[in-house]
Amino acid sequence: MPALDSPSPNPSETPSYRILRKFAYLLSARWLREALVTVFFIILARRSAATYGEFMLAISLGSILLLIGEFGLNLPLVSLLTDKDREPGAVLGQVLLLKGLLLLGALAGSLVFCQWQGYSRDLQQVMLVIGVGVALEALASTLFVAFQVEGRQDLEGRIKALGAGVGLGYGLLTLLLGAAPLTIAFFKIIETLVFLAGGAYLILPRIPLRRPSFKGLWAIMHRGLIFALIEITAIIYNKANLFFLQRYGGIDGVAQYSVTNQTVEGIAGIVANLLLQSVLFPLFVQLWEEDKTQVSRLAQNTARWLLAAALPLMFVLAVESDRLILLIYGSHYQDAVWLQKILVITVLCGFLHNLAALLMISMRLERLLLLFYLCGLAVNLLSCSLIIPATPLLGAALSIILTKVAVALCTISYCQRQLRLIPREPFIQLAVAGLGGLLAYFLTKPLLPREGAEVLALAPMAFLAWRWWREK
């Protein structure tokens, strides 16, 4: 594939610096979008818990449509675009066509689902509009993968920042003007159309689309089938508890759960989508064919820093849940406070599991990974069926925790055996720093202001991170 016009990379830069620089491009765009999304949903949640719950339900449905439309093709697309025997323009054309056909089928199925659930006409319209906006990201992500393979995460970041500004700017404006929920819901379609237009404008002149052949289309579909099943299974077990919760706890229960889940999942998503999948995964794929020792070394270094980031994040989200939830969303989200204290467990699971899963895909063990995900789905549906009817909110939290812990144990333990993913010495250092911080917190909590005890709790982990950075 011809490289996009860009300055030559500085040969004096270390690999870790280049990884951080690419991550920074995507992170800056993500933070802009997350800031706008946060403001948007805070205002929406404060104005109407019912409307907020409807939007969260619609986004959950859209996420399922997105995964069906992507059909797991983004991960194998990395290797397809780096294959010297394939024409990049033909590959892009085939993937875009295949995703378009899948999206049409998924949207038709969503209409049947809404009718089956007996949703009101207004709710169906909001779910359809937001669902289409989220689902169309399947096409945009194809173009973004091409940027990632070229190492041009800076262009991807700029497009995403522009789309977030235009789409969420529209959403905020209509929300502040008191527009109807259906009018506001178009913010997602606008955002995604900017993604598509910007991505096509920058990448298609460099990689002209070729007419896809039926044979090539079938070959790519067959190659993506395992990845599609993996991603569809994952999105179902991540979102199924919301639909159970809506049935047994009502739309207010969905709103309470979504307030905290959006924060927790958002943090895990930044690491999983930006750092791991968009930056490190292409490196894992290339290095696994060239130097497996380098993969192990990079994975171990990534794992220890993920642990060092996850533990303080979990602590802050747990001890500050009352301030974060009530100050931002308002006093009518009391249940979200204790929910967040429970759901922080998923941050650690998400960080390490996503790393392990991408390593397994790099090792071409996607079938084993699918087996792990199917086991997680079975755990999820069983726990949702047994726990949520009796205690909807707590059951929704416990079901996703049990699922993520089960899947993470499978993937992390496998990579631990194969790559020694978490070396003993850093793990012991992290455990000592974490336990020391907790001890300092509980001993000083009755004696110091709340903030002072929290700072002392975080000090050992901060010192350890500083030591690691100096050693590097």
PyMOL commands that set and color helices and strands:
alter all, ss='L'
color gray80, all
select helices_A, chain A and resi 15-47+49-70+74-82+88-117+121-135+137-149+153-176+181-185+187-203+214-290+292-319+321-329+334-343+345-362+366-387+392-419+424-444+450-471
alter helices_A, ss='H'
color red, helices_A
deselect
rebuild
show_as cartoon
